[in-house]
Amino acid sequence: MSAPASGRLRVLHLSHDLGANDFVDHVVSFADRERFELSVCSLRPESAYPDARYEERGFRHWVFDAPSRRHFPALLPRLSALLRTERINVLHTHHYYEGILGALLKLHTGVRHVLGRHYSDDHRRLARGLKLRGLLALEAFSNRVADVIVAPSLRVAEVLRAQGVPAEHVTRIPYGFDFEAERFRRLTAEERADGRAELGMEGRFVFANVGRHIATKGQPELLEAFARAAAAFPDAHLLFIGDGALRPSLETRVAELGLADRVTFAGWRRDGVRLVQLADAVVHPTHTEAFSQVMVEAMALARPLVMTPVSGTDEVIRSGETGLLVPIGDVDALTQALVRLLGDRDFARALGERAARFVRAQLDIRRIVPRFEALYERVAGRAPAGPSSVPVPGTVAAQAPSAPAGAGALARSPGPKGDR
């Protein structure tokens, strides 16, 4: 299914779950409509995210009903028909099982396949035995069939190379964010004071944690570290934004520690970004990420961030300058980081402001989308092969003159002009 010589390039994004303000929404919304006709396909009718309202905004959106991953294979005939009927030139899949679907669809229809790798090496640590071998075999199949694999961070690119994927088969493009959107507007002092009053957080130094309550997000370690830090700082407060299987055990532990009046469980909130602004700092001691959106959102909102050195952090966080990094699972180090922010609040504010300046300059979606546009054209055969991202590990990238010293690989990335 080759691209026509002229006319707009047709790109379909395929994922089990799509919503407003996510990675796909940003790429679809900001791509050049004169050169590209982008559309989306969801594999599940219900989403945990706010509705992106694609149809109302002029984008076609197909929704299939696959309640679980077990139902994905049954969608192959319908997806094949969709690709052929709509004359899709490039299929961009997102996540593990969608990548396998994309490989099968490429073999069946000839569509060009861009595989989005939104995880690091989770399955290698979480699965064992036959299950792990099966997951790796399927992953190797989808990696081999894809025309190109997009890694959102250098760490993910390194994982792919360790799996034997040729360097020329991987391109590194980080997530982009619309920092001009309303949700990234900095709250006024009055708005922030009113919001904190609504939550009963006046006069407190609030640490926010955003994410699913599961073992790999590090909330148990955070709770233990907070209990230690809070003993020395009576105004310390912890706000959990999210939900998940661990919430009951976390609530039980809060009661055991006698912290019921100092820990708040807000659950899932559609105004989660606003709640982050109401907090004084964000703590994200996750065990694994591909490229953390929580990290970028916290930094863009000038919240000092304590995080673990998972995939993507080494590209945007210089510990002590744009955030604080602590080893995964290290309660002592996490406690020290919390105490440092509680004990030096001028330092905490400066940390957040430096972080905001950096990510807003480097990760604006208007800077990132041209790299995807160049990639789609290259994969479809409309443009000669050329760099659509920074080189993968093992190559040398020039330091951008405006990059802060030690700011990481994103600062060394070529801008949109260089990517074209």
Backbone torsions as a table, in degrees:
resi	resn	phi	psi	omega
1	MET	NA	82.0	-174.3
2	SER	-83.0	159.4	-179.0
3	ALA	-75.5	142.8	175.3
4	PRO	-66.5	157.2	-176.9
5	ALA	-67.7	-26.9	179.9
6	SER	-140.1	175.9	-177.9
7	GLY	90.5	172.3	-177.3
8	ARG	-73.1	143.9	177.2
9	LEU	-79.7	129.2	-176.9
10	ARG	-96.0	117.9	-177.3
11	VAL	-121.6	127.6	178.1
12	LEU	-113.1	126.5	175.2
13	HIS	-95.3	130.1	-176.5
14	LEU	-122.0	124.2	178.8
15	SER	-154.0	156.7	179.2
16	HIS	-73.1	-24.0	-174.3
17	ASP	-145.6	125.3	-179.2
18	LEU	-129.7	149.0	179.6
19	GLY	-161.8	171.4	-179.9
20	ALA	-64.0	142.6	174.7
21	ASN	70.0	10.2	176.0
22	ASP	-88.6	179.3	-176.1
23	PHE	-56.5	-47.0	-177.9
24	VAL	-64.2	-43.4	-179.7
25	ASP	-56.8	-41.8	-178.9
26	HIS	-66.5	-43.6	-179.7
27	VAL	-64.9	-46.1	-179.1
28	VAL	-62.4	-42.4	-174.0
29	SER	-69.8	-32.3	-171.5
30	PHE	-106.6	-1.5	176.5
31	ALA	-69.1	153.9	-178.1
32	ASP	-70.6	111.9	-176.8
33	ARG	-72.3	-15.7	177.1
34	GLU	-77.2	-22.9	-178.9
35	ARG	-108.9	-21.4	-174.1
36	PHE	-131.7	141.3	171.1
37	GLU	-113.9	98.7	-176.7
38	LEU	-96.9	140.7	177.1
39	SER	-140.2	169.3	-175.1
40	VAL	-134.0	154.1	178.6
41	CYS	-139.1	121.5	177.5
42	SER	-100.2	140.8	179.5
43	LEU	-93.5	-4.7	177.7
44	ARG	-132.9	139.9	-177.6
45	PRO	-73.7	-26.5	-178.5
46	GLU	-104.7	141.2	179.5
47	SER	-124.8	147.1	176.0
48	ALA	-81.4	-6.1	-174.8
49	TYR	-108.4	161.1	176.4
50	PRO	-58.7	145.2	-178.2
51	ASP	-65.4	126.8	179.4
52	ALA	-77.8	-12.0	177.6
53	ARG	51.9	51.2	-177.0
54	TYR	-59.7	-45.8	-176.9
55	GLU	-59.9	-42.4	-179.4
56	GLU	-63.6	-25.9	-177.8
57	ARG	-96.1	7.5	174.4
58	GLY	92.1	13.4	177.5
59	PHE	-110.0	136.9	176.9
60	ARG	-75.2	140.4	-175.6
61	HIS	-139.1	112.2	176.9
62	TRP	-97.9	137.6	-178.9
63	VAL	-123.5	122.5	176.3
64	PHE	-106.2	162.1	-176.4
65	ASP	-111.9	88.8	176.5
66	ALA	-120.0	94.5	-174.9
67	PRO	-57.5	-28.4	-179.9
68	SER	-147.9	172.4	-179.1
69	ARG	-62.2	-27.1	179.7
70	ARG	-61.7	-23.4	-178.0
71	HIS	-89.1	-7.7	-176.2
72	PHE	-58.9	-45.7	-177.4
73	PRO	-57.5	-31.8	-179.2
74	ALA	-66.8	-15.6	-179.1
75	LEU	-84.8	-9.4	-174.3
76	LEU	-55.1	-47.6	-179.8
77	PRO	-60.2	-41.7	-178.4
78	ARG	-70.2	-38.6	178.1
79	LEU	-67.5	-38.8	177.1
80	SER	-61.1	-43.8	179.1
81	ALA	-63.4	-39.0	179.0
82	LEU	-62.4	-46.0	-179.1
83	LEU	-61.3	-41.1	-178.5
84	ARG	-72.2	-46.2	-177.7
85	THR	-62.1	-42.0	-177.2
86	GLU	-88.2	-0.2	178.5
87	ARG	51.7	51.3	179.5
88	ILE	-71.2	130.7	179.6
89	ASN	-89.2	-39.1	-177.1
90	VAL	-132.7	127.1	174.5
91	LEU	-104.2	120.5	179.5
92	HIS	-110.0	106.6	-178.9
93	THR	-96.7	155.6	-176.9
94	HIS	-131.6	127.5	177.2
95	HIS	89.5	171.2	-167.6
96	TYR	-62.7	-59.5	-174.0
97	TYR	-70.9	-32.7	175.2
98	GLU	-64.0	-33.3	177.1
99	GLY	-63.6	-37.6	176.8
100	ILE	-66.6	-42.9	175.4
101	LEU	-57.7	-43.4	-179.6
102	GLY	-61.0	-39.7	178.6
103	ALA	-63.4	-44.5	179.3
104	LEU	-64.7	-39.0	179.7
105	LEU	-67.4	-36.3	176.9
106	LYS	-64.1	-45.0	-179.8
107	LEU	-63.8	-31.9	-175.5
108	HIS	-85.8	-33.3	-173.6
109	THR	-116.5	-18.1	-177.2
110	GLY	85.1	4.4	179.7
111	VAL	-63.3	146.0	174.5
112	ARG	-72.2	138.1	-172.6
113	HIS	-121.9	119.0	171.5
114	VAL	-102.2	120.9	-176.7
115	LEU	-100.6	116.4	177.5
116	GLY	-87.9	118.1	-178.0
117	ARG	-98.2	99.2	-175.8
118	HIS	-103.1	26.3	176.8
119	TYR	-145.7	163.0	-176.9
120	SER	-96.5	-96.2	178.7
121	ASP	-133.4	35.8	-174.1
122	ASP	-53.3	-49.8	-173.4
123	HIS	-63.9	-26.8	179.2
124	ARG	-68.4	-26.7	-179.4
125	ARG	-97.6	-23.7	-174.2
126	LEU	-98.5	-16.9	-179.0
127	ALA	-114.2	159.3	-178.9
128	ARG	-140.5	162.8	170.0
129	GLY	58.0	-136.1	-176.3
130	LEU	-62.0	-36.9	-180.0
131	LYS	-62.0	-44.9	179.7
132	LEU	-63.5	-43.7	-179.8
133	ARG	-62.2	-38.4	177.9
134	GLY	-65.8	-43.8	179.2
135	LEU	-62.0	-42.1	-179.1
136	LEU	-68.1	-36.8	179.1
137	ALA	-65.4	-43.3	178.3
138	LEU	-66.4	-38.7	178.5
139	GLU	-64.3	-43.1	178.9
140	ALA	-61.7	-37.9	178.0
141	PHE	-62.4	-50.0	-178.1
142	SER	-67.5	-35.6	176.7
143	ASN	-62.8	-41.1	-176.1
144	ARG	-69.9	-37.1	-174.9
145	VAL	-80.7	-30.8	-177.0
146	ALA	-59.9	146.8	175.3
147	ASP	-72.1	-35.5	177.6
148	VAL	-157.4	149.4	177.2
149	ILE	-113.3	128.5	178.8
150	VAL	-97.1	119.6	176.3
151	ALA	-104.0	127.9	-178.7
152	PRO	-77.9	-8.5	-179.5
153	SER	-147.9	162.1	178.0
154	LEU	-64.4	-33.9	-180.0
155	ARG	-63.5	-42.4	178.0
156	VAL	-64.7	-39.4	176.7
157	ALA	-61.6	-38.2	178.2
158	GLU	-65.7	-40.2	178.1
159	VAL	-60.8	-43.0	179.7
160	LEU	-63.6	-41.8	178.7
161	ARG	-65.0	-37.3	177.7
162	ALA	-65.5	-25.2	177.8
163	GLN	-84.7	1.5	177.0
164	GLY	93.2	9.5	178.0
165	VAL	-77.0	126.5	-179.4
166	PRO	-59.1	144.0	-177.8
167	ALA	-58.0	-36.7	-177.9
168	GLU	-71.9	-8.8	179.9
169	HIS	-92.3	-3.0	-175.6
170	VAL	-121.6	135.5	173.1
171	THR	-126.5	140.5	-175.5
172	ARG	-106.4	113.6	176.5
173	ILE	-132.8	117.6	-178.9
174	PRO	-74.0	165.8	174.6
175	TYR	-65.7	147.0	175.8
176	GLY	-112.6	154.5	-175.9
177	PHE	-133.2	145.3	177.2
178	ASP	-91.6	87.9	-176.4
179	PHE	-73.4	-7.1	175.8
180	GLU	-89.7	-4.3	-180.0
181	ALA	-69.4	157.7	-177.1
182	GLU	-58.4	-36.0	-175.4
183	ARG	-67.1	-18.3	177.2
184	PHE	-98.8	6.7	176.7
185	ARG	-68.5	132.1	179.3
186	ARG	-71.3	128.3	179.3
187	LEU	-66.3	146.4	173.4
188	THR	-72.7	164.3	179.0
189	ALA	-59.3	-37.6	-179.8
190	GLU	-68.9	-43.3	178.7
191	GLU	-62.0	-40.4	-179.1
192	ARG	-67.8	-41.3	179.5
193	ALA	-64.3	-41.6	179.4
194	ASP	-64.8	-42.2	-179.8
195	GLY	-64.6	-41.0	178.7
196	ARG	-66.9	-34.9	178.2
197	ALA	-65.4	-39.7	178.9
198	GLU	-59.6	-35.1	-178.2
199	LEU	-92.5	1.3	-179.7
200	GLY	69.3	34.4	-175.9
201	MET	-113.0	18.8	179.4
202	GLU	-62.9	141.1	175.5
203	GLY	70.1	16.9	-179.1
204	ARG	-120.1	153.8	171.8
205	PHE	-96.8	111.8	-169.5
206	VAL	-104.2	124.6	170.4
207	PHE	-95.8	127.8	177.2
208	ALA	-105.7	141.6	172.2
209	ASN	-124.8	127.6	-175.3
210	VAL	-119.3	127.2	175.9
211	GLY	147.9	173.8	177.0
212	ARG	-65.3	144.4	177.3
213	HIS	-87.7	84.3	177.7
214	ILE	-135.3	162.6	-171.7
215	ALA	-58.3	-35.9	-174.9
216	THR	-78.0	-2.7	177.3
217	LYS	-94.0	-6.1	170.7
218	GLY	80.2	14.1	-179.3
219	GLN	-64.1	-35.3	177.6
220	PRO	-59.7	-43.2	178.0
221	GLU	-65.5	-39.5	179.8
222	LEU	-60.8	-42.9	-178.3
223	LEU	-63.1	-42.2	178.9
224	GLU	-65.5	-42.1	179.8
225	ALA	-65.9	-40.6	179.5
226	PHE	-63.1	-40.8	179.9
227	ALA	-58.3	-40.9	179.4
228	ARG	-67.8	-45.9	-178.3
229	ALA	-66.9	-38.6	-176.9
230	ALA	-65.6	-24.6	179.9
231	ALA	-62.9	-28.3	-178.6
232	ALA	-99.0	-11.5	-177.3
233	PHE	-132.3	98.0	-175.3
234	PRO	-61.7	-19.8	-178.1
235	ASP	-92.7	2.4	-179.1
236	ALA	-71.5	138.9	-180.0
237	HIS	-141.0	147.5	-179.0
238	LEU	-120.6	128.1	-178.9
239	LEU	-118.0	114.0	175.7
240	PHE	-92.1	122.7	177.3
241	ILE	-113.1	109.3	-176.8
242	GLY	141.2	-170.7	-178.3
243	ASP	-160.6	172.4	178.4
244	GLY	156.9	-176.8	-172.6
245	ALA	-62.1	-27.4	-177.2
246	LEU	-83.6	-8.0	-173.7
247	ARG	-57.1	-46.0	179.6
248	PRO	-57.4	-42.6	-179.6
249	SER	-69.6	-33.4	176.3
250	LEU	-66.2	-42.2	179.0
251	GLU	-64.4	-38.0	177.2
252	THR	-63.6	-42.8	-179.4
253	ARG	-66.7	-36.5	176.4
254	VAL	-59.0	-44.3	179.1
255	ALA	-64.0	-42.0	179.6
256	GLU	-62.2	-34.8	-178.7
257	LEU	-83.6	-5.1	-179.3
258	GLY	69.8	34.0	-175.2
259	LEU	-113.0	21.1	-174.9
260	ALA	-57.9	-32.1	-179.2
261	ASP	-90.9	4.0	-178.0
262	ARG	-124.7	3.6	177.5
263	VAL	-131.3	129.5	-179.9
264	THR	-118.2	132.4	173.6
265	PHE	-104.4	107.5	-176.0
266	ALA	-88.1	-15.1	-175.9
267	GLY	72.9	-172.0	176.6
268	TRP	-72.9	132.8	-179.1
269	ARG	-131.8	134.1	176.2
270	ARG	-71.4	-16.8	176.3
271	ASP	-103.2	36.4	-177.3
272	GLY	-58.4	-37.7	179.7
273	VAL	-65.3	-37.0	176.4
274	ARG	-63.7	-41.5	179.3
275	LEU	-62.6	-34.8	176.7
276	VAL	-60.4	-40.6	178.7
277	GLN	-67.5	-28.2	179.1
278	LEU	-74.0	-20.9	178.3
279	ALA	-80.7	168.4	178.2
280	ASP	-98.8	-21.1	179.6
281	ALA	-158.3	160.9	177.9
282	VAL	-121.1	136.9	178.4
283	VAL	-122.6	123.6	-175.7
284	HIS	-134.7	77.5	-175.5
285	PRO	-85.3	46.7	-175.6
286	THR	-66.0	154.1	179.5
287	HIS	-92.5	-20.6	-177.1
288	THR	-157.0	142.0	174.7
289	GLU	-154.9	162.9	167.3
290	ALA	-93.8	-52.2	173.9
291	PHE	-160.2	104.7	-167.8
292	SER	-69.4	120.8	174.7
293	GLN	-73.2	-32.0	175.7
294	VAL	-58.5	-42.4	179.0
295	MET	-56.8	-50.8	-175.9
296	VAL	-67.7	-42.8	-178.9
297	GLU	-62.7	-42.7	178.9
298	ALA	-62.8	-45.4	-178.5
299	MET	-65.9	-41.7	-179.0
300	ALA	-63.1	-28.5	179.6
301	LEU	-92.3	12.2	175.9
302	ALA	63.2	30.6	173.9
303	ARG	-91.4	125.1	174.4
304	PRO	-58.0	136.1	-170.6
305	LEU	-120.0	131.7	170.7
306	VAL	-109.3	125.6	-173.7
307	MET	-148.9	164.7	176.9
308	THR	-94.2	155.3	-175.6
309	PRO	-80.5	62.0	177.3
310	VAL	-87.9	-179.4	-176.9
311	SER	-53.8	129.6	177.5
312	GLY	99.1	-25.9	-176.1
313	THR	-68.0	-35.6	-177.6
314	ASP	-68.8	-10.6	179.4
315	GLU	-93.5	-16.2	-177.9
316	VAL	-129.3	-17.7	-176.6
317	ILE	-113.1	122.7	167.5
318	ARG	-107.8	110.6	-171.0
319	SER	-58.1	127.5	-178.4
320	GLY	95.0	-12.2	-179.7
321	GLU	-118.5	-46.8	178.6
322	THR	-122.1	11.5	179.1
323	GLY	164.5	179.1	176.1
324	LEU	-123.3	126.9	178.9
325	LEU	-105.8	135.7	177.8
326	VAL	-129.6	149.7	-179.7
327	PRO	-61.7	148.3	179.0
328	ILE	-61.2	130.3	175.6
329	GLY	75.3	6.2	-176.4
330	ASP	-93.6	96.9	-176.7
331	VAL	-65.8	-37.5	179.9
332	ASP	-62.1	-47.4	-179.8
333	ALA	-65.6	-37.7	178.7
334	LEU	-65.1	-40.9	177.1
335	THR	-60.3	-45.1	-179.8
336	GLN	-61.0	-38.3	179.7
337	ALA	-66.8	-42.4	178.2
338	LEU	-63.1	-43.1	179.9
339	VAL	-63.5	-37.5	180.0
340	ARG	-62.2	-42.6	179.1
341	LEU	-70.1	-40.0	178.7
342	LEU	-65.7	-35.3	-175.0
343	GLY	-85.9	-17.8	-179.2
344	ASP	-137.5	85.6	-172.1
345	ARG	-78.0	-23.3	171.9
346	ASP	-66.5	-41.7	176.1
347	PHE	-61.2	-42.6	-179.6
348	ALA	-60.1	-45.5	-179.8
349	ARG	-64.5	-42.2	-180.0
350	ALA	-64.9	-37.4	177.9
351	LEU	-59.5	-45.5	-179.8
352	GLY	-65.5	-40.6	-178.5
353	GLU	-67.5	-40.2	177.3
354	ARG	-64.0	-40.2	179.2
355	ALA	-62.4	-42.9	-178.7
356	ALA	-62.5	-43.9	-179.9
357	ARG	-61.1	-40.2	-176.4
358	PHE	-69.4	-54.3	-174.2
359	VAL	-69.5	-33.0	178.8
360	ARG	-66.3	-30.4	177.7
361	ALA	-78.8	-36.3	-171.1
362	GLN	-94.2	-28.1	-170.4
363	LEU	-116.5	19.3	175.6
364	ASP	-64.2	136.0	-175.9
365	ILE	-59.2	-29.0	180.0
366	ARG	-67.9	-21.4	176.1
367	ARG	-86.8	-28.2	-174.1
368	ILE	-88.5	-40.7	-173.3
369	VAL	-56.8	-40.1	178.5
370	PRO	-56.7	-26.2	178.6
371	ARG	-71.9	-36.7	174.7
372	PHE	-69.6	-38.8	178.4
373	GLU	-59.9	-45.6	178.8
374	ALA	-63.2	-37.7	179.6
375	LEU	-65.3	-46.7	180.0
376	TYR	-59.9	-43.1	-179.8
377	GLU	-65.3	-40.0	179.9
378	ARG	-66.0	-45.1	-179.3
379	VAL	-63.7	-36.7	-178.7
380	ALA	-81.5	-2.9	178.0
381	GLY	84.0	18.6	-179.4
382	ARG	-94.7	-11.2	-178.5
383	ALA	-143.5	149.1	177.5
384	PRO	-64.6	150.2	179.2
385	ALA	-57.7	136.5	-180.0
386	GLY	-163.7	172.7	-176.6
387	PRO	-68.7	124.2	173.6
388	SER	-111.7	5.8	177.7
389	SER	-161.7	178.9	174.8
390	VAL	-67.7	156.9	178.8
391	PRO	-61.0	151.6	176.0
392	VAL	-74.2	166.0	-176.9
393	PRO	-52.3	142.1	-179.8
394	GLY	105.5	-11.1	176.5
395	THR	-111.8	172.7	-175.3
396	VAL	-111.7	131.8	175.9
397	ALA	-115.7	141.5	-178.5
398	ALA	-73.6	144.1	178.1
399	GLN	-75.8	126.1	177.1
400	ALA	-70.0	136.7	-176.7
401	PRO	-57.8	-32.6	-175.1
402	SER	-87.8	-1.5	-175.5
403	ALA	-74.3	135.8	175.3
404	PRO	-65.7	146.0	-177.7
405	ALA	-56.3	128.9	177.1
406	GLY	72.1	16.3	-174.4
407	ALA	-71.4	-15.9	176.0
408	GLY	109.7	-179.9	-171.0
409	ALA	-67.1	-29.3	-179.3
410	LEU	-62.1	-37.2	179.5
411	ALA	-67.2	-20.4	179.6
412	ARG	-92.1	-1.3	-177.6
413	SER	-71.5	141.4	173.0
414	PRO	-67.9	148.6	179.1
415	GLY	-79.4	-173.7	-176.5
416	PRO	-56.1	-39.2	-178.8
417	LYS	-64.2	-43.7	179.5
418	GLY	-64.6	-32.4	-178.2
419	ASP	-71.5	-29.1	-180.0
420	ARG	-73.6	NA	NA
